Amino acid sequence: MAVDFETEYSAAYTVRKLGHHAYCADPRFNAYLVAVCDGSTSSVCHPKDFDWRSISGKLWISHNAGFDRAVFRRLQELGIISADVNPSRWLCTASLAAYLQAPRDLAGAARELVGLRLDKTVCKRAKGQDSRPLMLSDEMVAYARADAGACHSIWRNHAHRWPEAERRLSELTMEMGDNGLAINLPALEDALTLLDGLLAATLQEIPWAKTHAPTSPLALAAGCKEAGIPAPPSTAKTSAEFDVWAAEYGERFPWVRTMQKYRRLNRTKAVLEAMRTRIKLQDGRLAYELLYFGATQTGRWSGSNGWNAQNLNRADCEGVDIRSLIVPAPGRQFIIADYSQIEARVTLFLAGDAEALEAIRAGQSVYQVHAAKTMGWRGKDLKKEDPKTYFLAKSRVLGLGFGCGPARFVQVAKVLGGIDLDLAESERVVREYRESNPLIVRLWRTLESDFRAHDGGTYFMYLPSGRYLRYFDLDAKTMTCTTIRGGRREKIFGGRLLENKVQATARDIMAAAWLRLHAAGYRVVLSVHDELVVEAQANCPFADPHAVAWIMCQPPPWASGLPLSVETTEAQEYCK
């Protein structure tokens, strides 16, 4: 049964700003319509008027099931739907569409997967409090019926292409976010108070703050003109260009650094306010959304709806460490388990470098193996005995394995290893890497050749797991394609293809580990890149980090021979 709720929203009141739980718990919440479709017939009415018992116990599907589940549960809390009505299972066609590398939104998914054109005009017109007369109009009813029908059509035509393991991962992702994270609320409030004070003090140091917004582009441009310096190319919150500009002019003009500090403080405050907004009254835990298959090209997870658990600051901001505010529930502890150098290991596995894999299996680090095999290293402990060579080896492994060129490697070496290279030295390092790693270079060329062979069509890149990545509408001449059906064109080359294959394979390894941990009774509360965070009963034999690491280090049958390593940390707060 396809189930699709229509709810009231406005510019100030959206799921994107509040997240599923806070949106549904808000006093403005109004679920005014539900459409239910079994593929041949549909019912559209107010949720209180639908016979929910008639579909209880059946499989329900929704496009963005996490949201529709939250609406349904809120209606049960309000007594509008009986508490004993439940589906046998609730699956998400948006997740199915993403797995198939189609657009995640319903209109795009329906267009690309089943050839349906959905008109979203009436939904946009319903935005805001003054549009209530439209909510139960014939036009809105027809719109809701079409959406539910499209959802069912996507399921009917493509559900067989979505493996059971992937369906379960989609469910676990929703359940994890619904269960949420325990938060140190007093520390959160203290941090917000501290940030308010720091922001107020910082404003005093920005020359135009009394007459303009502190980050006003016009005021900033005027200030730069008066100082005789160029304005930054961008003032976007996440702009790296702004930070480069601030680094160049901050010493001579202190207000430049102050603006940078103000932005950093403001970003941190926004994250903390988003956390506070998402705290559930029922249990005090922070509800959040993580997108299954958020990175459609590789299948990795990504953040969603205004609070991104995948992108929390690693360093503290003026005494505020966001990660430390995430804590286990009373009587429990975190086991933070992070795969070590998984992308580098997977690269060697895919390239068939048995010699390097055997050395890693014997206990050597990936970087030391690389230095010994390709850089002439002959010592025992590279990191201790020659830190400079260690960081160069690390930069080479992480930066050059995917075809990075000399100009780019100058930046990569600086970021990854703190190494300053001029362009000529970088050219030498890149050339030396490619000459001494023929298996990896050959893999680039093989993948690129396979890509070119599918000119004008679709290239299916098969992964060891049996899954495959799709590259649509290839143009071999320009080496471009789309990686989402109907999406924008992208430039592709051999190194990029290998990067995608490596990241997708690493994702599949972690996904399999997550399923094994769940089957063993462990509760994963957070997934960040190559890391899983387990919340376990404290002082209990079951809460054994070695057991968690052992489970995660067992390679799936399709990755037999791949040596895996997991670093685990027991903690009373989330840390890195």
C-alpha positions in Angstrom: 0.0 0.0 0.0 1.4 3.4 -1.0 0.8 5.9 1.8 1.4 9.6 1.2 0.5 12.4 3.6 0.1 16.0 2.7 0.9 18.5 5.5 0.9 22.2 6.0 4.1 24.1 5.7 5.5 27.7 5.2 8.7 29.5 4.6 9.4 29.5 8.4 8.0 26.0 9.1 9.6 23.3 7.0 11.0 19.8 7.4 14.3 21.0 6.1 14.7 23.5 9.0 13.3 21.3 11.7 13.8 17.6 10.8 11.0 15.1 10.8 10.3 14.8 14.5 10.4 18.5 15.5 8.3 19.3 12.4 5.6 16.9 13.5 5.8 17.9 17.2 5.4 21.6 16.3 2.0 23.3 17.3 1.7 24.3 13.6 1.6 20.6 12.5 -1.5 19.9 10.3 -1.7 16.7 8.3 -4.8 17.5 6.3 -4.8 14.8 3.6 -3.7 11.2 3.1 -3.6 9.2 -0.2 -3.5 5.4 0.0 -3.1 3.4 -3.2 -2.9 -0.4 -3.8 -1.9 0.0 -7.4 -5.4 -0.2 -8.9 -7.6 1.8 -6.5 -6.8 4.8 -4.3 -8.5 6.6 -1.4 -7.8 10.3 -0.7 -9.3 11.9 2.4 -8.5 13.5 5.7 -6.4 11.1 7.9 -9.3 10.9 10.5 -11.7 9.7 7.8 -9.6 6.8 6.4 -10.2 3.2 7.5 -6.7 2.5 8.8 -7.6 -1.0 10.1 -8.2 -2.1 6.5 -4.5 -1.8 5.7 -3.0 -2.7 9.1 -0.5 -5.5 8.9 0.3 -5.0 5.2 3.5 -3.7 3.6 3.4 0.1 3.3 5.6 2.1 1.0 6.1 5.9 0.8 8.4 8.2 -1.1 10.5 9.5 1.8 9.1 7.0 4.3 11.0 8.5 7.1 8.8 11.6 6.9 5.5 9.7 6.4 6.3 7.4 9.3 6.9 10.5 11.5 3.5 12.0 10.4 1.7 8.7 11.1 3.2 8.3 14.6 2.3 11.9 15.5 -1.3 11.3 14.4 -1.3 8.2 16.6 0.0 10.3 19.5 -2.8 12.8 18.9 -5.4 10.0 18.8 -6.4 10.6 15.2 -5.1 7.1 14.2 -5.5 4.2 16.6 -2.3 3.1 18.3 -2.9 -0.6 17.4 -2.7 0.1 13.6 0.7 -0.7 12.1 2.2 -1.9 8.9 4.1 -5.2 8.6 6.9 -3.2 7.2 7.4 0.3 5.9 9.8 0.8 3.0 10.9 3.8 1.1 10.7 4.3 -2.7 13.0 7.3 -2.5 15.7 5.0 -1.2 14.9 2.5 -4.0 15.2 5.3 -6.5 18.5 6.4 -5.1 19.8 2.8 -5.2 18.9 2.7 -8.9 20.8 6.1 -9.4 17.6 7.9 -10.3 16.6 11.3 -8.8 15.6 11.0 -5.2 12.6 13.4 -5.5 9.3 11.8 -6.5 8.8 13.9 -9.6 12.3 13.0 -10.9 12.1 9.4 -9.9 8.7 9.0 -11.6 9.9 10.6 -14.7 13.1 8.5 -15.0 11.8 5.2 -13.7 8.2 4.9 -14.9 7.8 7.7 -17.4 5.2 9.6 -15.4 5.1 13.4 -15.4 3.9 14.8 -12.1 2.7 18.4 -11.8 3.9 19.9 -8.4 2.3 23.3 -9.0 -0.6 22.9 -6.6 1.8 21.7 -3.8 3.8 24.9 -4.2 0.7 27.0 -4.1 -0.4 25.4 -0.9 2.7 26.8 0.9 1.8 29.1 3.8 -1.1 29.6 6.2 -3.1 31.7 3.8 -3.5 28.8 1.4 -5.8 26.6 3.5 -8.8 26.7 1.1 -6.7 24.9 -1.4 -5.8 22.0 1.0 -9.0 20.0 0.5 -9.8 21.1 -3.0 -10.4 18.8 -5.9 -7.1 19.9 -7.4 -5.2 18.9 -4.2 -7.0 15.6 -4.0 -6.0 14.8 -7.6 -2.4 15.8 -6.9 -2.2 13.5 -3.8 -3.7 10.6 -5.7 -1.2 11.0 -8.6 1.7 11.1 -6.1 0.6 7.9 -4.3 0.0 6.2 -7.7 3.4 7.2 -8.9 5.0 5.8 -5.7 3.2 2.5 -6.1 4.2 2.3 -9.8 7.9 2.8 -8.9 7.6 0.0 -6.4 5.7 -2.3 -8.7 8.1 -1.9 -11.6 11.4 -1.8 -9.7 11.2 -3.4 -6.2 12.7 -6.6 -7.5 15.9 -4.7 -8.3 16.4 -3.7 -4.7 18.1 -6.5 -2.7 16.8 -7.4 0.7 20.1 -6.5 2.4 19.8 -2.9 1.0 16.2 -2.7 2.0 17.2 -3.6 5.6 20.0 -1.0 5.5 17.4 1.7 4.5 15.2 0.6 7.4 18.1 0.6 9.9 19.0 4.1 8.8 15.5 5.4 9.5 15.3 3.6 12.8 18.7 4.9 13.9 17.7 8.5 13.3 14.3 8.0 14.9 16.0 6.5 18.1 18.4 9.4 18.0 21.4 10.4 20.1 21.6 11.3 23.8 22.8 14.8 24.3 24.5 16.5 27.3 21.8 19.2 27.6 23.4 21.3 30.3 26.7 21.4 28.4 24.7 22.3 25.2 23.0 25.3 26.9 26.4 26.4 28.4 27.9 26.3 25.0 25.2 28.4 23.5 25.5 31.0 26.3 29.3 31.1 25.7 28.8 31.5 21.9 26.3 34.4 22.5 28.9 36.2 24.6 31.7 35.7 22.1 29.5 36.8 19.2 28.5 40.0 21.0 32.2 40.8 21.7 33.2 40.0 18.2 30.6 42.4 16.7 32.3 45.2 18.5 35.4 44.7 16.4 33.7 44.7 13.0 33.7 48.4 11.8 30.2 48.4 10.1 28.4 46.1 12.5 26.3 48.9 14.0 24.8 49.9 10.7 24.9 46.7 8.6 24.8 42.9 9.0 28.3 41.8 10.0 28.7 39.7 6.9 27.0 42.1 4.6 28.7 41.8 1.1 28.1 45.5 0.4 29.5 46.6 3.7 32.4 44.3 3.3 33.1 45.5 -0.2 33.1 49.1 1.1 35.4 48.2 3.9 37.8 46.5 1.6 37.8 49.4 -0.8 38.6 51.8 2.0 41.4 49.6 3.1 42.7 49.3 -0.4 42.4 45.5 -0.6 40.2 43.3 -2.9 36.9 41.9 -1.6 36.8 38.1 -1.1 35.5 36.2 -4.1 32.8 34.6 -1.9 31.3 35.1 1.5 29.3 31.9 1.6 29.3 30.1 4.9 31.4 27.2 3.6 33.6 29.1 1.2 37.2 28.0 1.2 37.9 31.1 -0.9 36.9 33.3 2.0 39.3 31.5 4.3 42.2 31.9 1.8 41.4 35.6 1.5 41.3 36.0 5.3 44.7 34.2 5.6 46.3 36.7 3.2 44.9 39.9 4.6 44.2 39.0 8.3 47.6 40.1 9.7 47.4 43.7 8.3 43.7 44.2 8.9 42.5 42.6 12.1 38.8 43.0 11.3 39.3 40.4 8.5 40.2 37.8 11.1 37.4 39.0 13.2 34.9 38.4 10.4 36.3 34.9 9.9 35.9 34.3 13.6 32.4 35.7 13.6 31.5 33.3 10.8 33.0 30.3 12.6 31.2 31.2 15.8 27.9 31.7 14.0 28.2 28.4 12.1 28.8 26.6 15.4 25.9 28.3 17.1 23.6 27.3 14.2 24.6 23.6 14.6 23.9 23.8 18.3 20.6 25.5 17.8 19.6 22.8 15.3 20.5 20.2 17.8 18.4 21.8 20.5 15.4 22.1 18.1 15.6 18.3 17.4 15.5 17.1 21.0 12.6 14.8 21.6 10.4 15.6 24.7 9.7 12.0 25.2 13.2 10.8 25.9 15.5 13.8 25.6 17.4 12.3 22.6 18.2 14.2 19.4 16.3 12.8 16.4 18.1 13.2 13.1 18.0 12.1 9.5 20.7 10.3 7.6 20.2 9.6 3.9 20.6 6.0 2.9 22.4 6.1 -0.5 22.8 9.9 0.0 25.9 9.8 -2.2 24.2 8.3 -5.2 27.3 7.6 -7.1 28.9 5.3 -4.5 26.0 4.5 -2.1 27.5 6.1 1.0 25.3 7.8 3.5 25.0 11.6 3.8 23.4 14.2 6.1 19.9 15.7 5.7 17.4 18.3 6.9 19.5 20.9 8.5 21.7 18.9 10.9 24.5 16.9 9.3 26.0 14.2 11.5 28.5 13.5 8.7 30.0 17.0 9.0 30.5 17.9 12.6 33.6 20.0 13.4 36.6 18.0 14.4 38.3 20.9 16.2 36.6 22.8 18.9 35.5 26.4 18.3 36.6 28.8 21.0 36.1 26.2 23.7 33.0 24.5 22.1 33.5 20.9 21.0 30.2 19.8 19.2 31.1 16.1 19.2 31.6 16.0 23.0 27.9 17.0 23.5 26.8 13.7 22.0 26.9 11.2 24.9 25.7 7.7 25.6 22.5 7.3 27.6 22.9 6.8 31.4 24.4 3.4 32.2 25.7 2.9 28.6 28.9 3.7 26.8 30.0 4.3 23.2 32.2 1.9 21.2 33.5 4.0 18.4 34.7 1.8 15.6 36.6 3.2 12.6 38.0 1.3 9.7 41.7 2.0 9.3 43.0 3.0 5.9 40.1 1.2 4.3 40.2 3.0 0.9 43.9 2.4 0.5 43.5 -1.3 1.4 40.6 -1.7 -1.0 42.6 0.0 -3.8 45.3 -2.6 -3.4 42.7 -5.4 -3.3 41.1 -4.3 -6.5 44.4 -3.9 -8.2 45.4 -7.4 -7.2 48.6 -6.4 -5.3 48.9 -9.7 -3.4 52.5 -8.8 -2.1 51.3 -5.5 -0.5 48.2 -7.1 1.0 50.3 -9.9 2.5 52.6 -7.4 4.2 49.6 -5.5 5.6 48.1 -8.8 6.8 51.4 -9.4 8.6 50.8 -6.2 10.6 52.5 -3.4 8.6 50.6 -0.1 7.9 49.6 0.6 4.4 51.9 3.6 4.3 54.9 1.7 5.5 54.2 -1.0 2.9 54.0 1.6 0.2 57.3 3.3 1.4 59.1 -0.1 1.5 57.8 -1.2 -1.9 58.1 2.0 -3.9 60.2 4.6 -2.0 63.2 2.5 -0.9 62.4 2.5 2.8 64.3 -0.2 4.7 63.7 0.6 8.4 61.4 -1.1 11.0 58.9 1.6 12.1 58.4 4.3 9.4 56.3 6.6 11.5 58.7 6.7 14.4 62.0 6.5 12.5 61.2 8.9 9.6 58.1 11.0 10.1 58.7 13.1 7.0 58.9 10.0 4.7 55.8 8.6 6.5 53.7 11.7 5.8 55.0 11.8 2.2 54.0 8.1 1.8 50.6 8.8 3.3 50.1 11.7 0.9 51.2 9.5 -2.0 48.8 6.7 -1.1 45.8 8.9 -0.4 46.5 11.5 -3.1 47.9 9.7 -6.0 46.0 6.5 -6.1 43.1 8.1 -8.0 45.1 9.8 -10.7 45.8 13.2 -9.0 48.1 15.4 -11.2 51.2 17.4 -10.1 49.4 20.7 -9.6 46.7 19.2 -7.5 49.2 17.1 -5.5 51.0 20.2 -4.3 47.8 21.1 -2.4 47.1 17.5 -1.3 50.6 17.0 0.1 50.2 20.2 2.1 46.8 19.2 3.5 47.4 15.5 4.2 51.1 15.6 5.2 52.0 19.3 5.9 54.6 18.9 3.1 55.6 21.9 1.0 56.4 20.9 -2.6 57.1 23.0 -5.6 55.6 22.1 -8.9 58.8 20.5 -10.3 59.2 18.3 -7.2 55.5 17.3 -7.3 55.9 16.3 -11.0 58.8 14.1 -10.0 56.8 12.5 -7.2 53.8 11.9 -9.4 55.9 10.3 -12.1 57.8 8.1 -9.6 54.5 7.0 -8.1 53.0 5.9 -11.5 56.2 4.1 -12.5 56.4 2.2 -9.3 52.7 1.3 -9.0 51.9 -0.4 -12.4 49.0 -2.5 -11.1 47.1 0.6 -10.0 47.9 2.5 -13.2 46.8 -0.5 -15.2 43.5 -0.5 -13.3 42.9 3.1 -14.2 43.5 2.3 -17.9 41.3 -0.8 -17.8 38.4 1.1 -16.3 38.8 4.0 -18.7 38.9 1.6 -21.6 35.7 -0.2 -20.4 34.1 3.2 -20.0 35.0 4.3 -23.6 33.7 1.0 -25.0 30.2 2.0 -24.0 30.1 5.2 -26.0 26.5 6.4 -26.5 25.1 4.0 -23.9 25.4 3.0 -20.2 28.5 1.6 -18.6 27.8 -0.9 -15.7 30.8 -1.0 -13.4 30.5 -4.2 -11.4 31.7 -4.2 -7.8 33.0 -7.3 -5.9 29.8 -7.3 -3.9 27.7 -7.9 -7.0 26.3 -4.4 -6.9 27.2 -2.2 -9.9 27.6 1.5 -10.5 26.0 3.0 -13.6 27.3 5.7 -15.9 24.6 6.9 -18.2 24.6 8.5 -21.7 28.4 8.2 -22.3 30.3 10.4 -24.6 33.7 8.8 -25.2 35.0 11.7 -27.1 34.5 14.2 -24.3 34.8 11.6 -21.5 31.5 12.8 -20.0 28.4 11.1 -18.7 25.6 11.4 -16.1 25.8 9.4 -12.9 22.1 10.1 -12.0 19.4 9.3 -14.6 18.6 12.6 -16.3 21.2 14.5 -14.2 24.0 16.9 -15.1 26.9 15.7 -17.1 30.3 15.0 -15.4 33.8 14.7 -16.6 35.2 11.2 -16.0 38.7 9.7 -16.2 40.3 6.4 -15.1 41.4 7.6 -11.7 37.9 8.9 -11.0 36.4 5.6 -12.0 38.7 3.8 -9.6 37.9 6.3 -6.8 34.2 5.6 -7.2 34.8 1.8 -7.3 37.0 2.0 -4.2 34.6 4.1 -2.2 31.6 2.0 -3.2 33.4 -1.2 -2.2 34.4 0.3 1.1 30.8 1.3 1.6 29.6 -2.2 0.9 32.1 -3.6 3.4 30.8 -1.3 6.1 27.2 -1.9 5.2 27.7 -5.7 5.6 29.4 -5.1 9.0 26.5 -2.9 10.1 24.1 -5.8 9.3 26.2 -8.3 11.2 26.4 -6.0 14.2 22.7 -5.6 14.2 22.2 -9.4 13.9 24.5 -9.8 16.9 22.4 -7.5 19.0 24.5 -4.3 18.9 22.7 -0.9 18.5 24.4 1.4 16.0 23.4 5.0 16.8 25.6 6.9 14.3 27.4 6.2 11.0 30.0 8.7 9.8 31.9 7.8 6.7 33.9 4.7 7.5 32.9 4.7 11.2 30.1 3.1 13.2 29.2 4.2 16.8 27.7 1.6 19.0 25.8 2.5 22.2 26.2 -0.5 24.5 25.4 -1.4 28.1 28.4 -0.3 30.3 30.3 -2.8 32.4 28.8 -5.7 30.5 30.7 -8.5 28.8 28.6 -7.8 25.7 30.0 -4.3 25.5 33.4 -5.5 24.3 35.2 -3.3 21.8 37.2 -6.3 20.7 34.1 -8.2 19.8 32.8 -5.2 17.8 36.2 -4.9 16.0 36.2 -8.7 15.3 32.7 -8.6 13.7 33.6 -5.6 11.6 37.0 -7.1 10.5 35.4 -10.3 9.0 35.5 -9.6 5.2 32.3 -10.6 3.3 32.8 -13.7 1.2 33.2 -11.6 -1.9 36.2 -9.8 -0.3 38.0 -12.9 0.9 41.7 -12.0 1.2 41.2 -8.4 2.0 42.9 -7.6 5.4 40.7 -5.3 7.4 41.6 -3.3 10.5 39.3 -1.4 12.9 40.3 1.0 15.6 37.9 1.0 18.5 37.5 3.5 21.4 35.4 3.2 24.5 34.1 6.6 25.4 31.5 8.5 27.4 31.2 11.2 24.7 31.6 11.1 21.0 35.2 11.8 20.0 37.6 11.3 17.1 
